[in-house]
C-alpha cells in the first residue's frame, strides 16, 4: 500500500492507519443516503484534527475472483456487470464491479495490517454486510467483512470473530459464515428493522443481540458490552469489525440512541481486549458521521 497524503505522520502505537481511495466517492444517485459525502466529509474531518497521528494509505491490487468466491456464488460477480438495479435500495452504477472490488481489497489489506499489530480503519464504500452468498442487496454489492475473514482463515489465522455494531443486522455476513467452527459472528442491532432478520441466534456460531427501537441508551450500551463479553469467550486470534454508525441517536435510517461518546467507549472496549482487530465502514447516514468515526478511532487508539 502507498501513501496518499502529505499529512503522513510517524507511526505510533496509539495512532491509526486509514485506508482510503478517493475514487470510492466517484459514484452516486441523487437522494440516496449511501453517498460520497459520507467519506469525503470524514476525510476532511480527520485531516483537520491534531489529536491522533494518522497514516493514510490506499488499497492494494483488486482482490482475485478466487478470494471473492469463498464468500459468494459466481452469479454475484456476473450480476455486477448487468446494468439493472439490484433492488430498490441498491442501484446499479457504471463500474460498480470495480468499486466493490476495491472496497473488498481494502478489507483484505486492513486484515493484514491488523495481523501485524497495527490499528487500521477502512474508510471505503460501498459497504458490504448485507450482501449474501447469492445476491447483492441493502446498499451492498460484495461482503467485504466476510471476504476478509475467510481470507484470514485461509492464510494462517486459526480463529476469527466478526463483530457487527451496525444498527441493521448483518444478514449477509451471517448467511456466508453460518456454522463454521473456526469463526463466530456477533451482531448487535435494532430489531425489528431492515432487513428483518437477527431476532435470534442462528446455527452454531451466529449470535444475535437485538435491541428494540428507541431502547434507552444504557440498554443499548449494555447489550454491546454483553456481546463483547461473549466474543472474548470465543478466544479469537483476530476480530473483524463491521463498523456501522447508524445506531446514533440522530441517524435518519433507524431509531438508535447512542451518542458520540458511546462510539468512543466502544472503540476503547475493543482495544482493551488486546486482540488484533480491523474495522470496515458499514452504515451511518447522519451529518455527524465524521465526528462519530473520529470518536470511535480515538477510543480504539486509547484516547
N, C-alpha and C positions, 0 to 999 in steps of 0.2 A: 504494500500500500504506500502511496506517496502523499506528501504534504500538499494541501491546497490553500494554505493561508500563511501570510507573512506574520500572523499573530502566534505562530507556533512558539510554545514555551518549553523550558526544560521539563522533563518528566519527573513528577513527584509521586510518591505512593498515594498521596491524598488527592491527586489530580485525576483527570478523566480524559480518555480519548473519545472523540466524537467522529463517527463515520457519516459522511455526507457527500452526496454527488448532486451538484446544483441542477443537473439535468432532471432529477426527480420532480422538479417543480414545473416541468415542461408539458404537462397535460392538465386539462381542467374542463369541467362542464358548468356553465352558469347556474348558480344557486345550489350546487352540490356541496354538502358540508365537508367532504373529504377533498380539500382544495390546497393549492400551493401555498397559500398564506400560512397554513399550519407550520410548515417547515421554514419558510422564508422569515417569518416573524421570530421564530425560535432561534434561528441562526443569528439574527440581528441582536436579540437579547443576550445571547451567550457571548457574542463578540464584544458587547459593550460592558460586560461585568468584569470585575477585578478580584473577586473572591476566590475563584477556582482557577488553577492552572489547567489549561486545555491544550490538547494536541488535536488538530484537525487532519483527518485522513480520508481518502477516497476508497471505494470498494475496489477489490482486485478484479481479475477477469471474470466474465459471466460464468455462472455455475453450469456444469455439464448436464445433459439430459439424464445421464446415469444417476447422478445425485438427486435430481428432482424426482425421478421415477421411483425412488424409495418411498416417497410420500404420496405421489399422485399417479393416477392411471394415465396412460398415454393420451387418452382422449382430452385430458385437461390441457396439455400442451398444444394439441391440434386446434382446440377451440379458441385459443388465444389469437389465432390468425384469422378467424372468421369475423367479418365486420358487422356484427349484430350485438346489441346489448345482451348481457348475460342474465340480468333480471332488472326489475325496476330501480334497484339501488346501485347496480353495478354496470356502469356504461362500458361500451367498447370505445377505445381510443386508438388512433393510429399509433403503431409501435408499442402498444401496451405490453406485448410479449417482452420487449427489451426492457421496459421499465420494471416489470415484475421480476425478470431475471436479475436485474441489478440490485433490487431490494433483497432477493434471496442470496445473492453473492455477498452483500454486506452482512447478512445474518451469519453466514459461514465465517467471514473474516472476524466478526465480533466474537464468535465462539472460540476461534483460535487465539485471539488476543486474551480472552478471559482465561484460557488454559495456561497462558504464560504468566498469569498472576496480575494482570493489569485491569483497571476499571474502564469499561467500554460501554458506550451507548450508540445504537444505530438510529440516526435521525433521518430515516428514509421513508418514502412512500412508493408504492402502495403498501398498506398494512396486509396482514395475512391470516389472522387466526380463525376467520370464518370459512376459508377455502377448505373444502373437504377432499377426501381422496378422489372423488368423482367429478366435482364441479367447483367453479369459481362462484362466489356469492358474497353479499354483505360488504361491498367496497373492496373485497379481497380476491386476488387472482391466483397467487401461489401461496402456500402456507409456509412462510419464512421460518417460523419458530420450529415447526416440525421438521422441515428440511435440515435445519442446523442441528437439531437434537439428534436426528438419525445419523447425520454425518459424524457427529462427535462419537457416537457409539461404534460407528464403522471404522473409526480411526484411533481407537485405543481407550476411550473413556468407558468405564465399566457400568456406571450408574448415573443417570441424568434425571433431574426433576425439572418439570416445566411448571412455572408459577405464573398464572394469568390473573392480573388485577384489573383488567378492562371491565367496565360496568356491564358489558354484554358477554354472555357465555361464549367461550372459545369452542364452539361446536365442531369446527373443522379440525382443530388440534386433537380433540377427544376422538373424533372419528378415525383419524390417521394412527393415533398412538394406542388405541384400545388394546388391553390385555397383553401388554409386553411386561416381562418380569424385570427388565433392566431399565425401565423408565416409568415414572409416575407423573400424573398430571393433577395439578391443584388449581382450581378456578374459584375465585371469589367474585360474585357478580349479582346484579339485580335480577330478581325473579318474582313475578312474571315480567318479561321484557323480550325484545328481539334477541335471539332467533326462536325463542320458545322452548329451548332445551335447558338442561342444567338444574332441574329440580332436585335430582338425587344422584348419588354415586352410580357409576356405570362400570360394569366389568370388575376386574381385579385391581385396576391401577388408576382409575379416573375418579377423583374425589372432588365433589362439588359442594360449594358453600353459598347457597342462595341467600340473598338479603332482600327484604321486602322494599318496594318503592318508598322513598321518603323515610326509611328507618332512621332512628336517631344516629347522629354521627358516632356516638360512643359504641353503639351496636355494630356499626359497620367496621369501626376500627378493631373492636374485639374479635370480630369474625376474621379479619385479616390476620390478627395475632394467632388465632386458633389454627388457621390454615398453615401458617409458617411453623408452628409447633409440630404439626403433623408432618410437614415436609422434612423438618430436621430429623424426625424419627426414621425416615426413609434412608438416611445417610447417603445422599448423593455425592458424587465427586464433582459435579458441575450443575449449576442452576441456570436454566434458560428462561428469561422473563419476558412475557408479553405485557409490555408497559402501556396500558391504556389509561388516559387521564379523564375519562368521561364520567367517573363517579363523583366528580367535582360538583359542588352544590349549585353552580350556575351553568352547568353544561346544558345545551338546548335539547339533547337527544335522550336524556334519561332523567331519573329522579333520585340521583345520588345526593349525599350530604357531606362529602369530605371537603376539607379546605386545604390550602397550600401546605400548611404545617403538618397535615396528615401524610401527604406525599413525602415530605422531608423525613418524618418519623419512619415511614415505610422503607425509604432508602437506607436509613440508619439501621433498622432492624435486619435488613438483608445483609448489610455489611458486617453486622455483629455475628452472623452465622459463621464467618470465617471459612466460607466455601466459595470458590471461584464462581462468578456469575456474569452474565451479559444480558443487556436489556435492548429490546427492539420496540420502536414506537408502534403502537396499535391505534386506538381511538383517542379522542379528546378534541372537542369541537368548539369550545368556548374561546373568546378573545384572550382569555387569561392563560391559554395553554403554555406560552413561553415561560411564564412565572411558575407554573406547576412543574414543568420539566426541570427548571433551574432548582426549585426546591428539592425535588427528588435527587438530582445529581449532588447537591450539597449534602444531603443525608447519606447517600451512598459513599461519599468521599470523607465522611466522618466530621462534617461541619455542624 
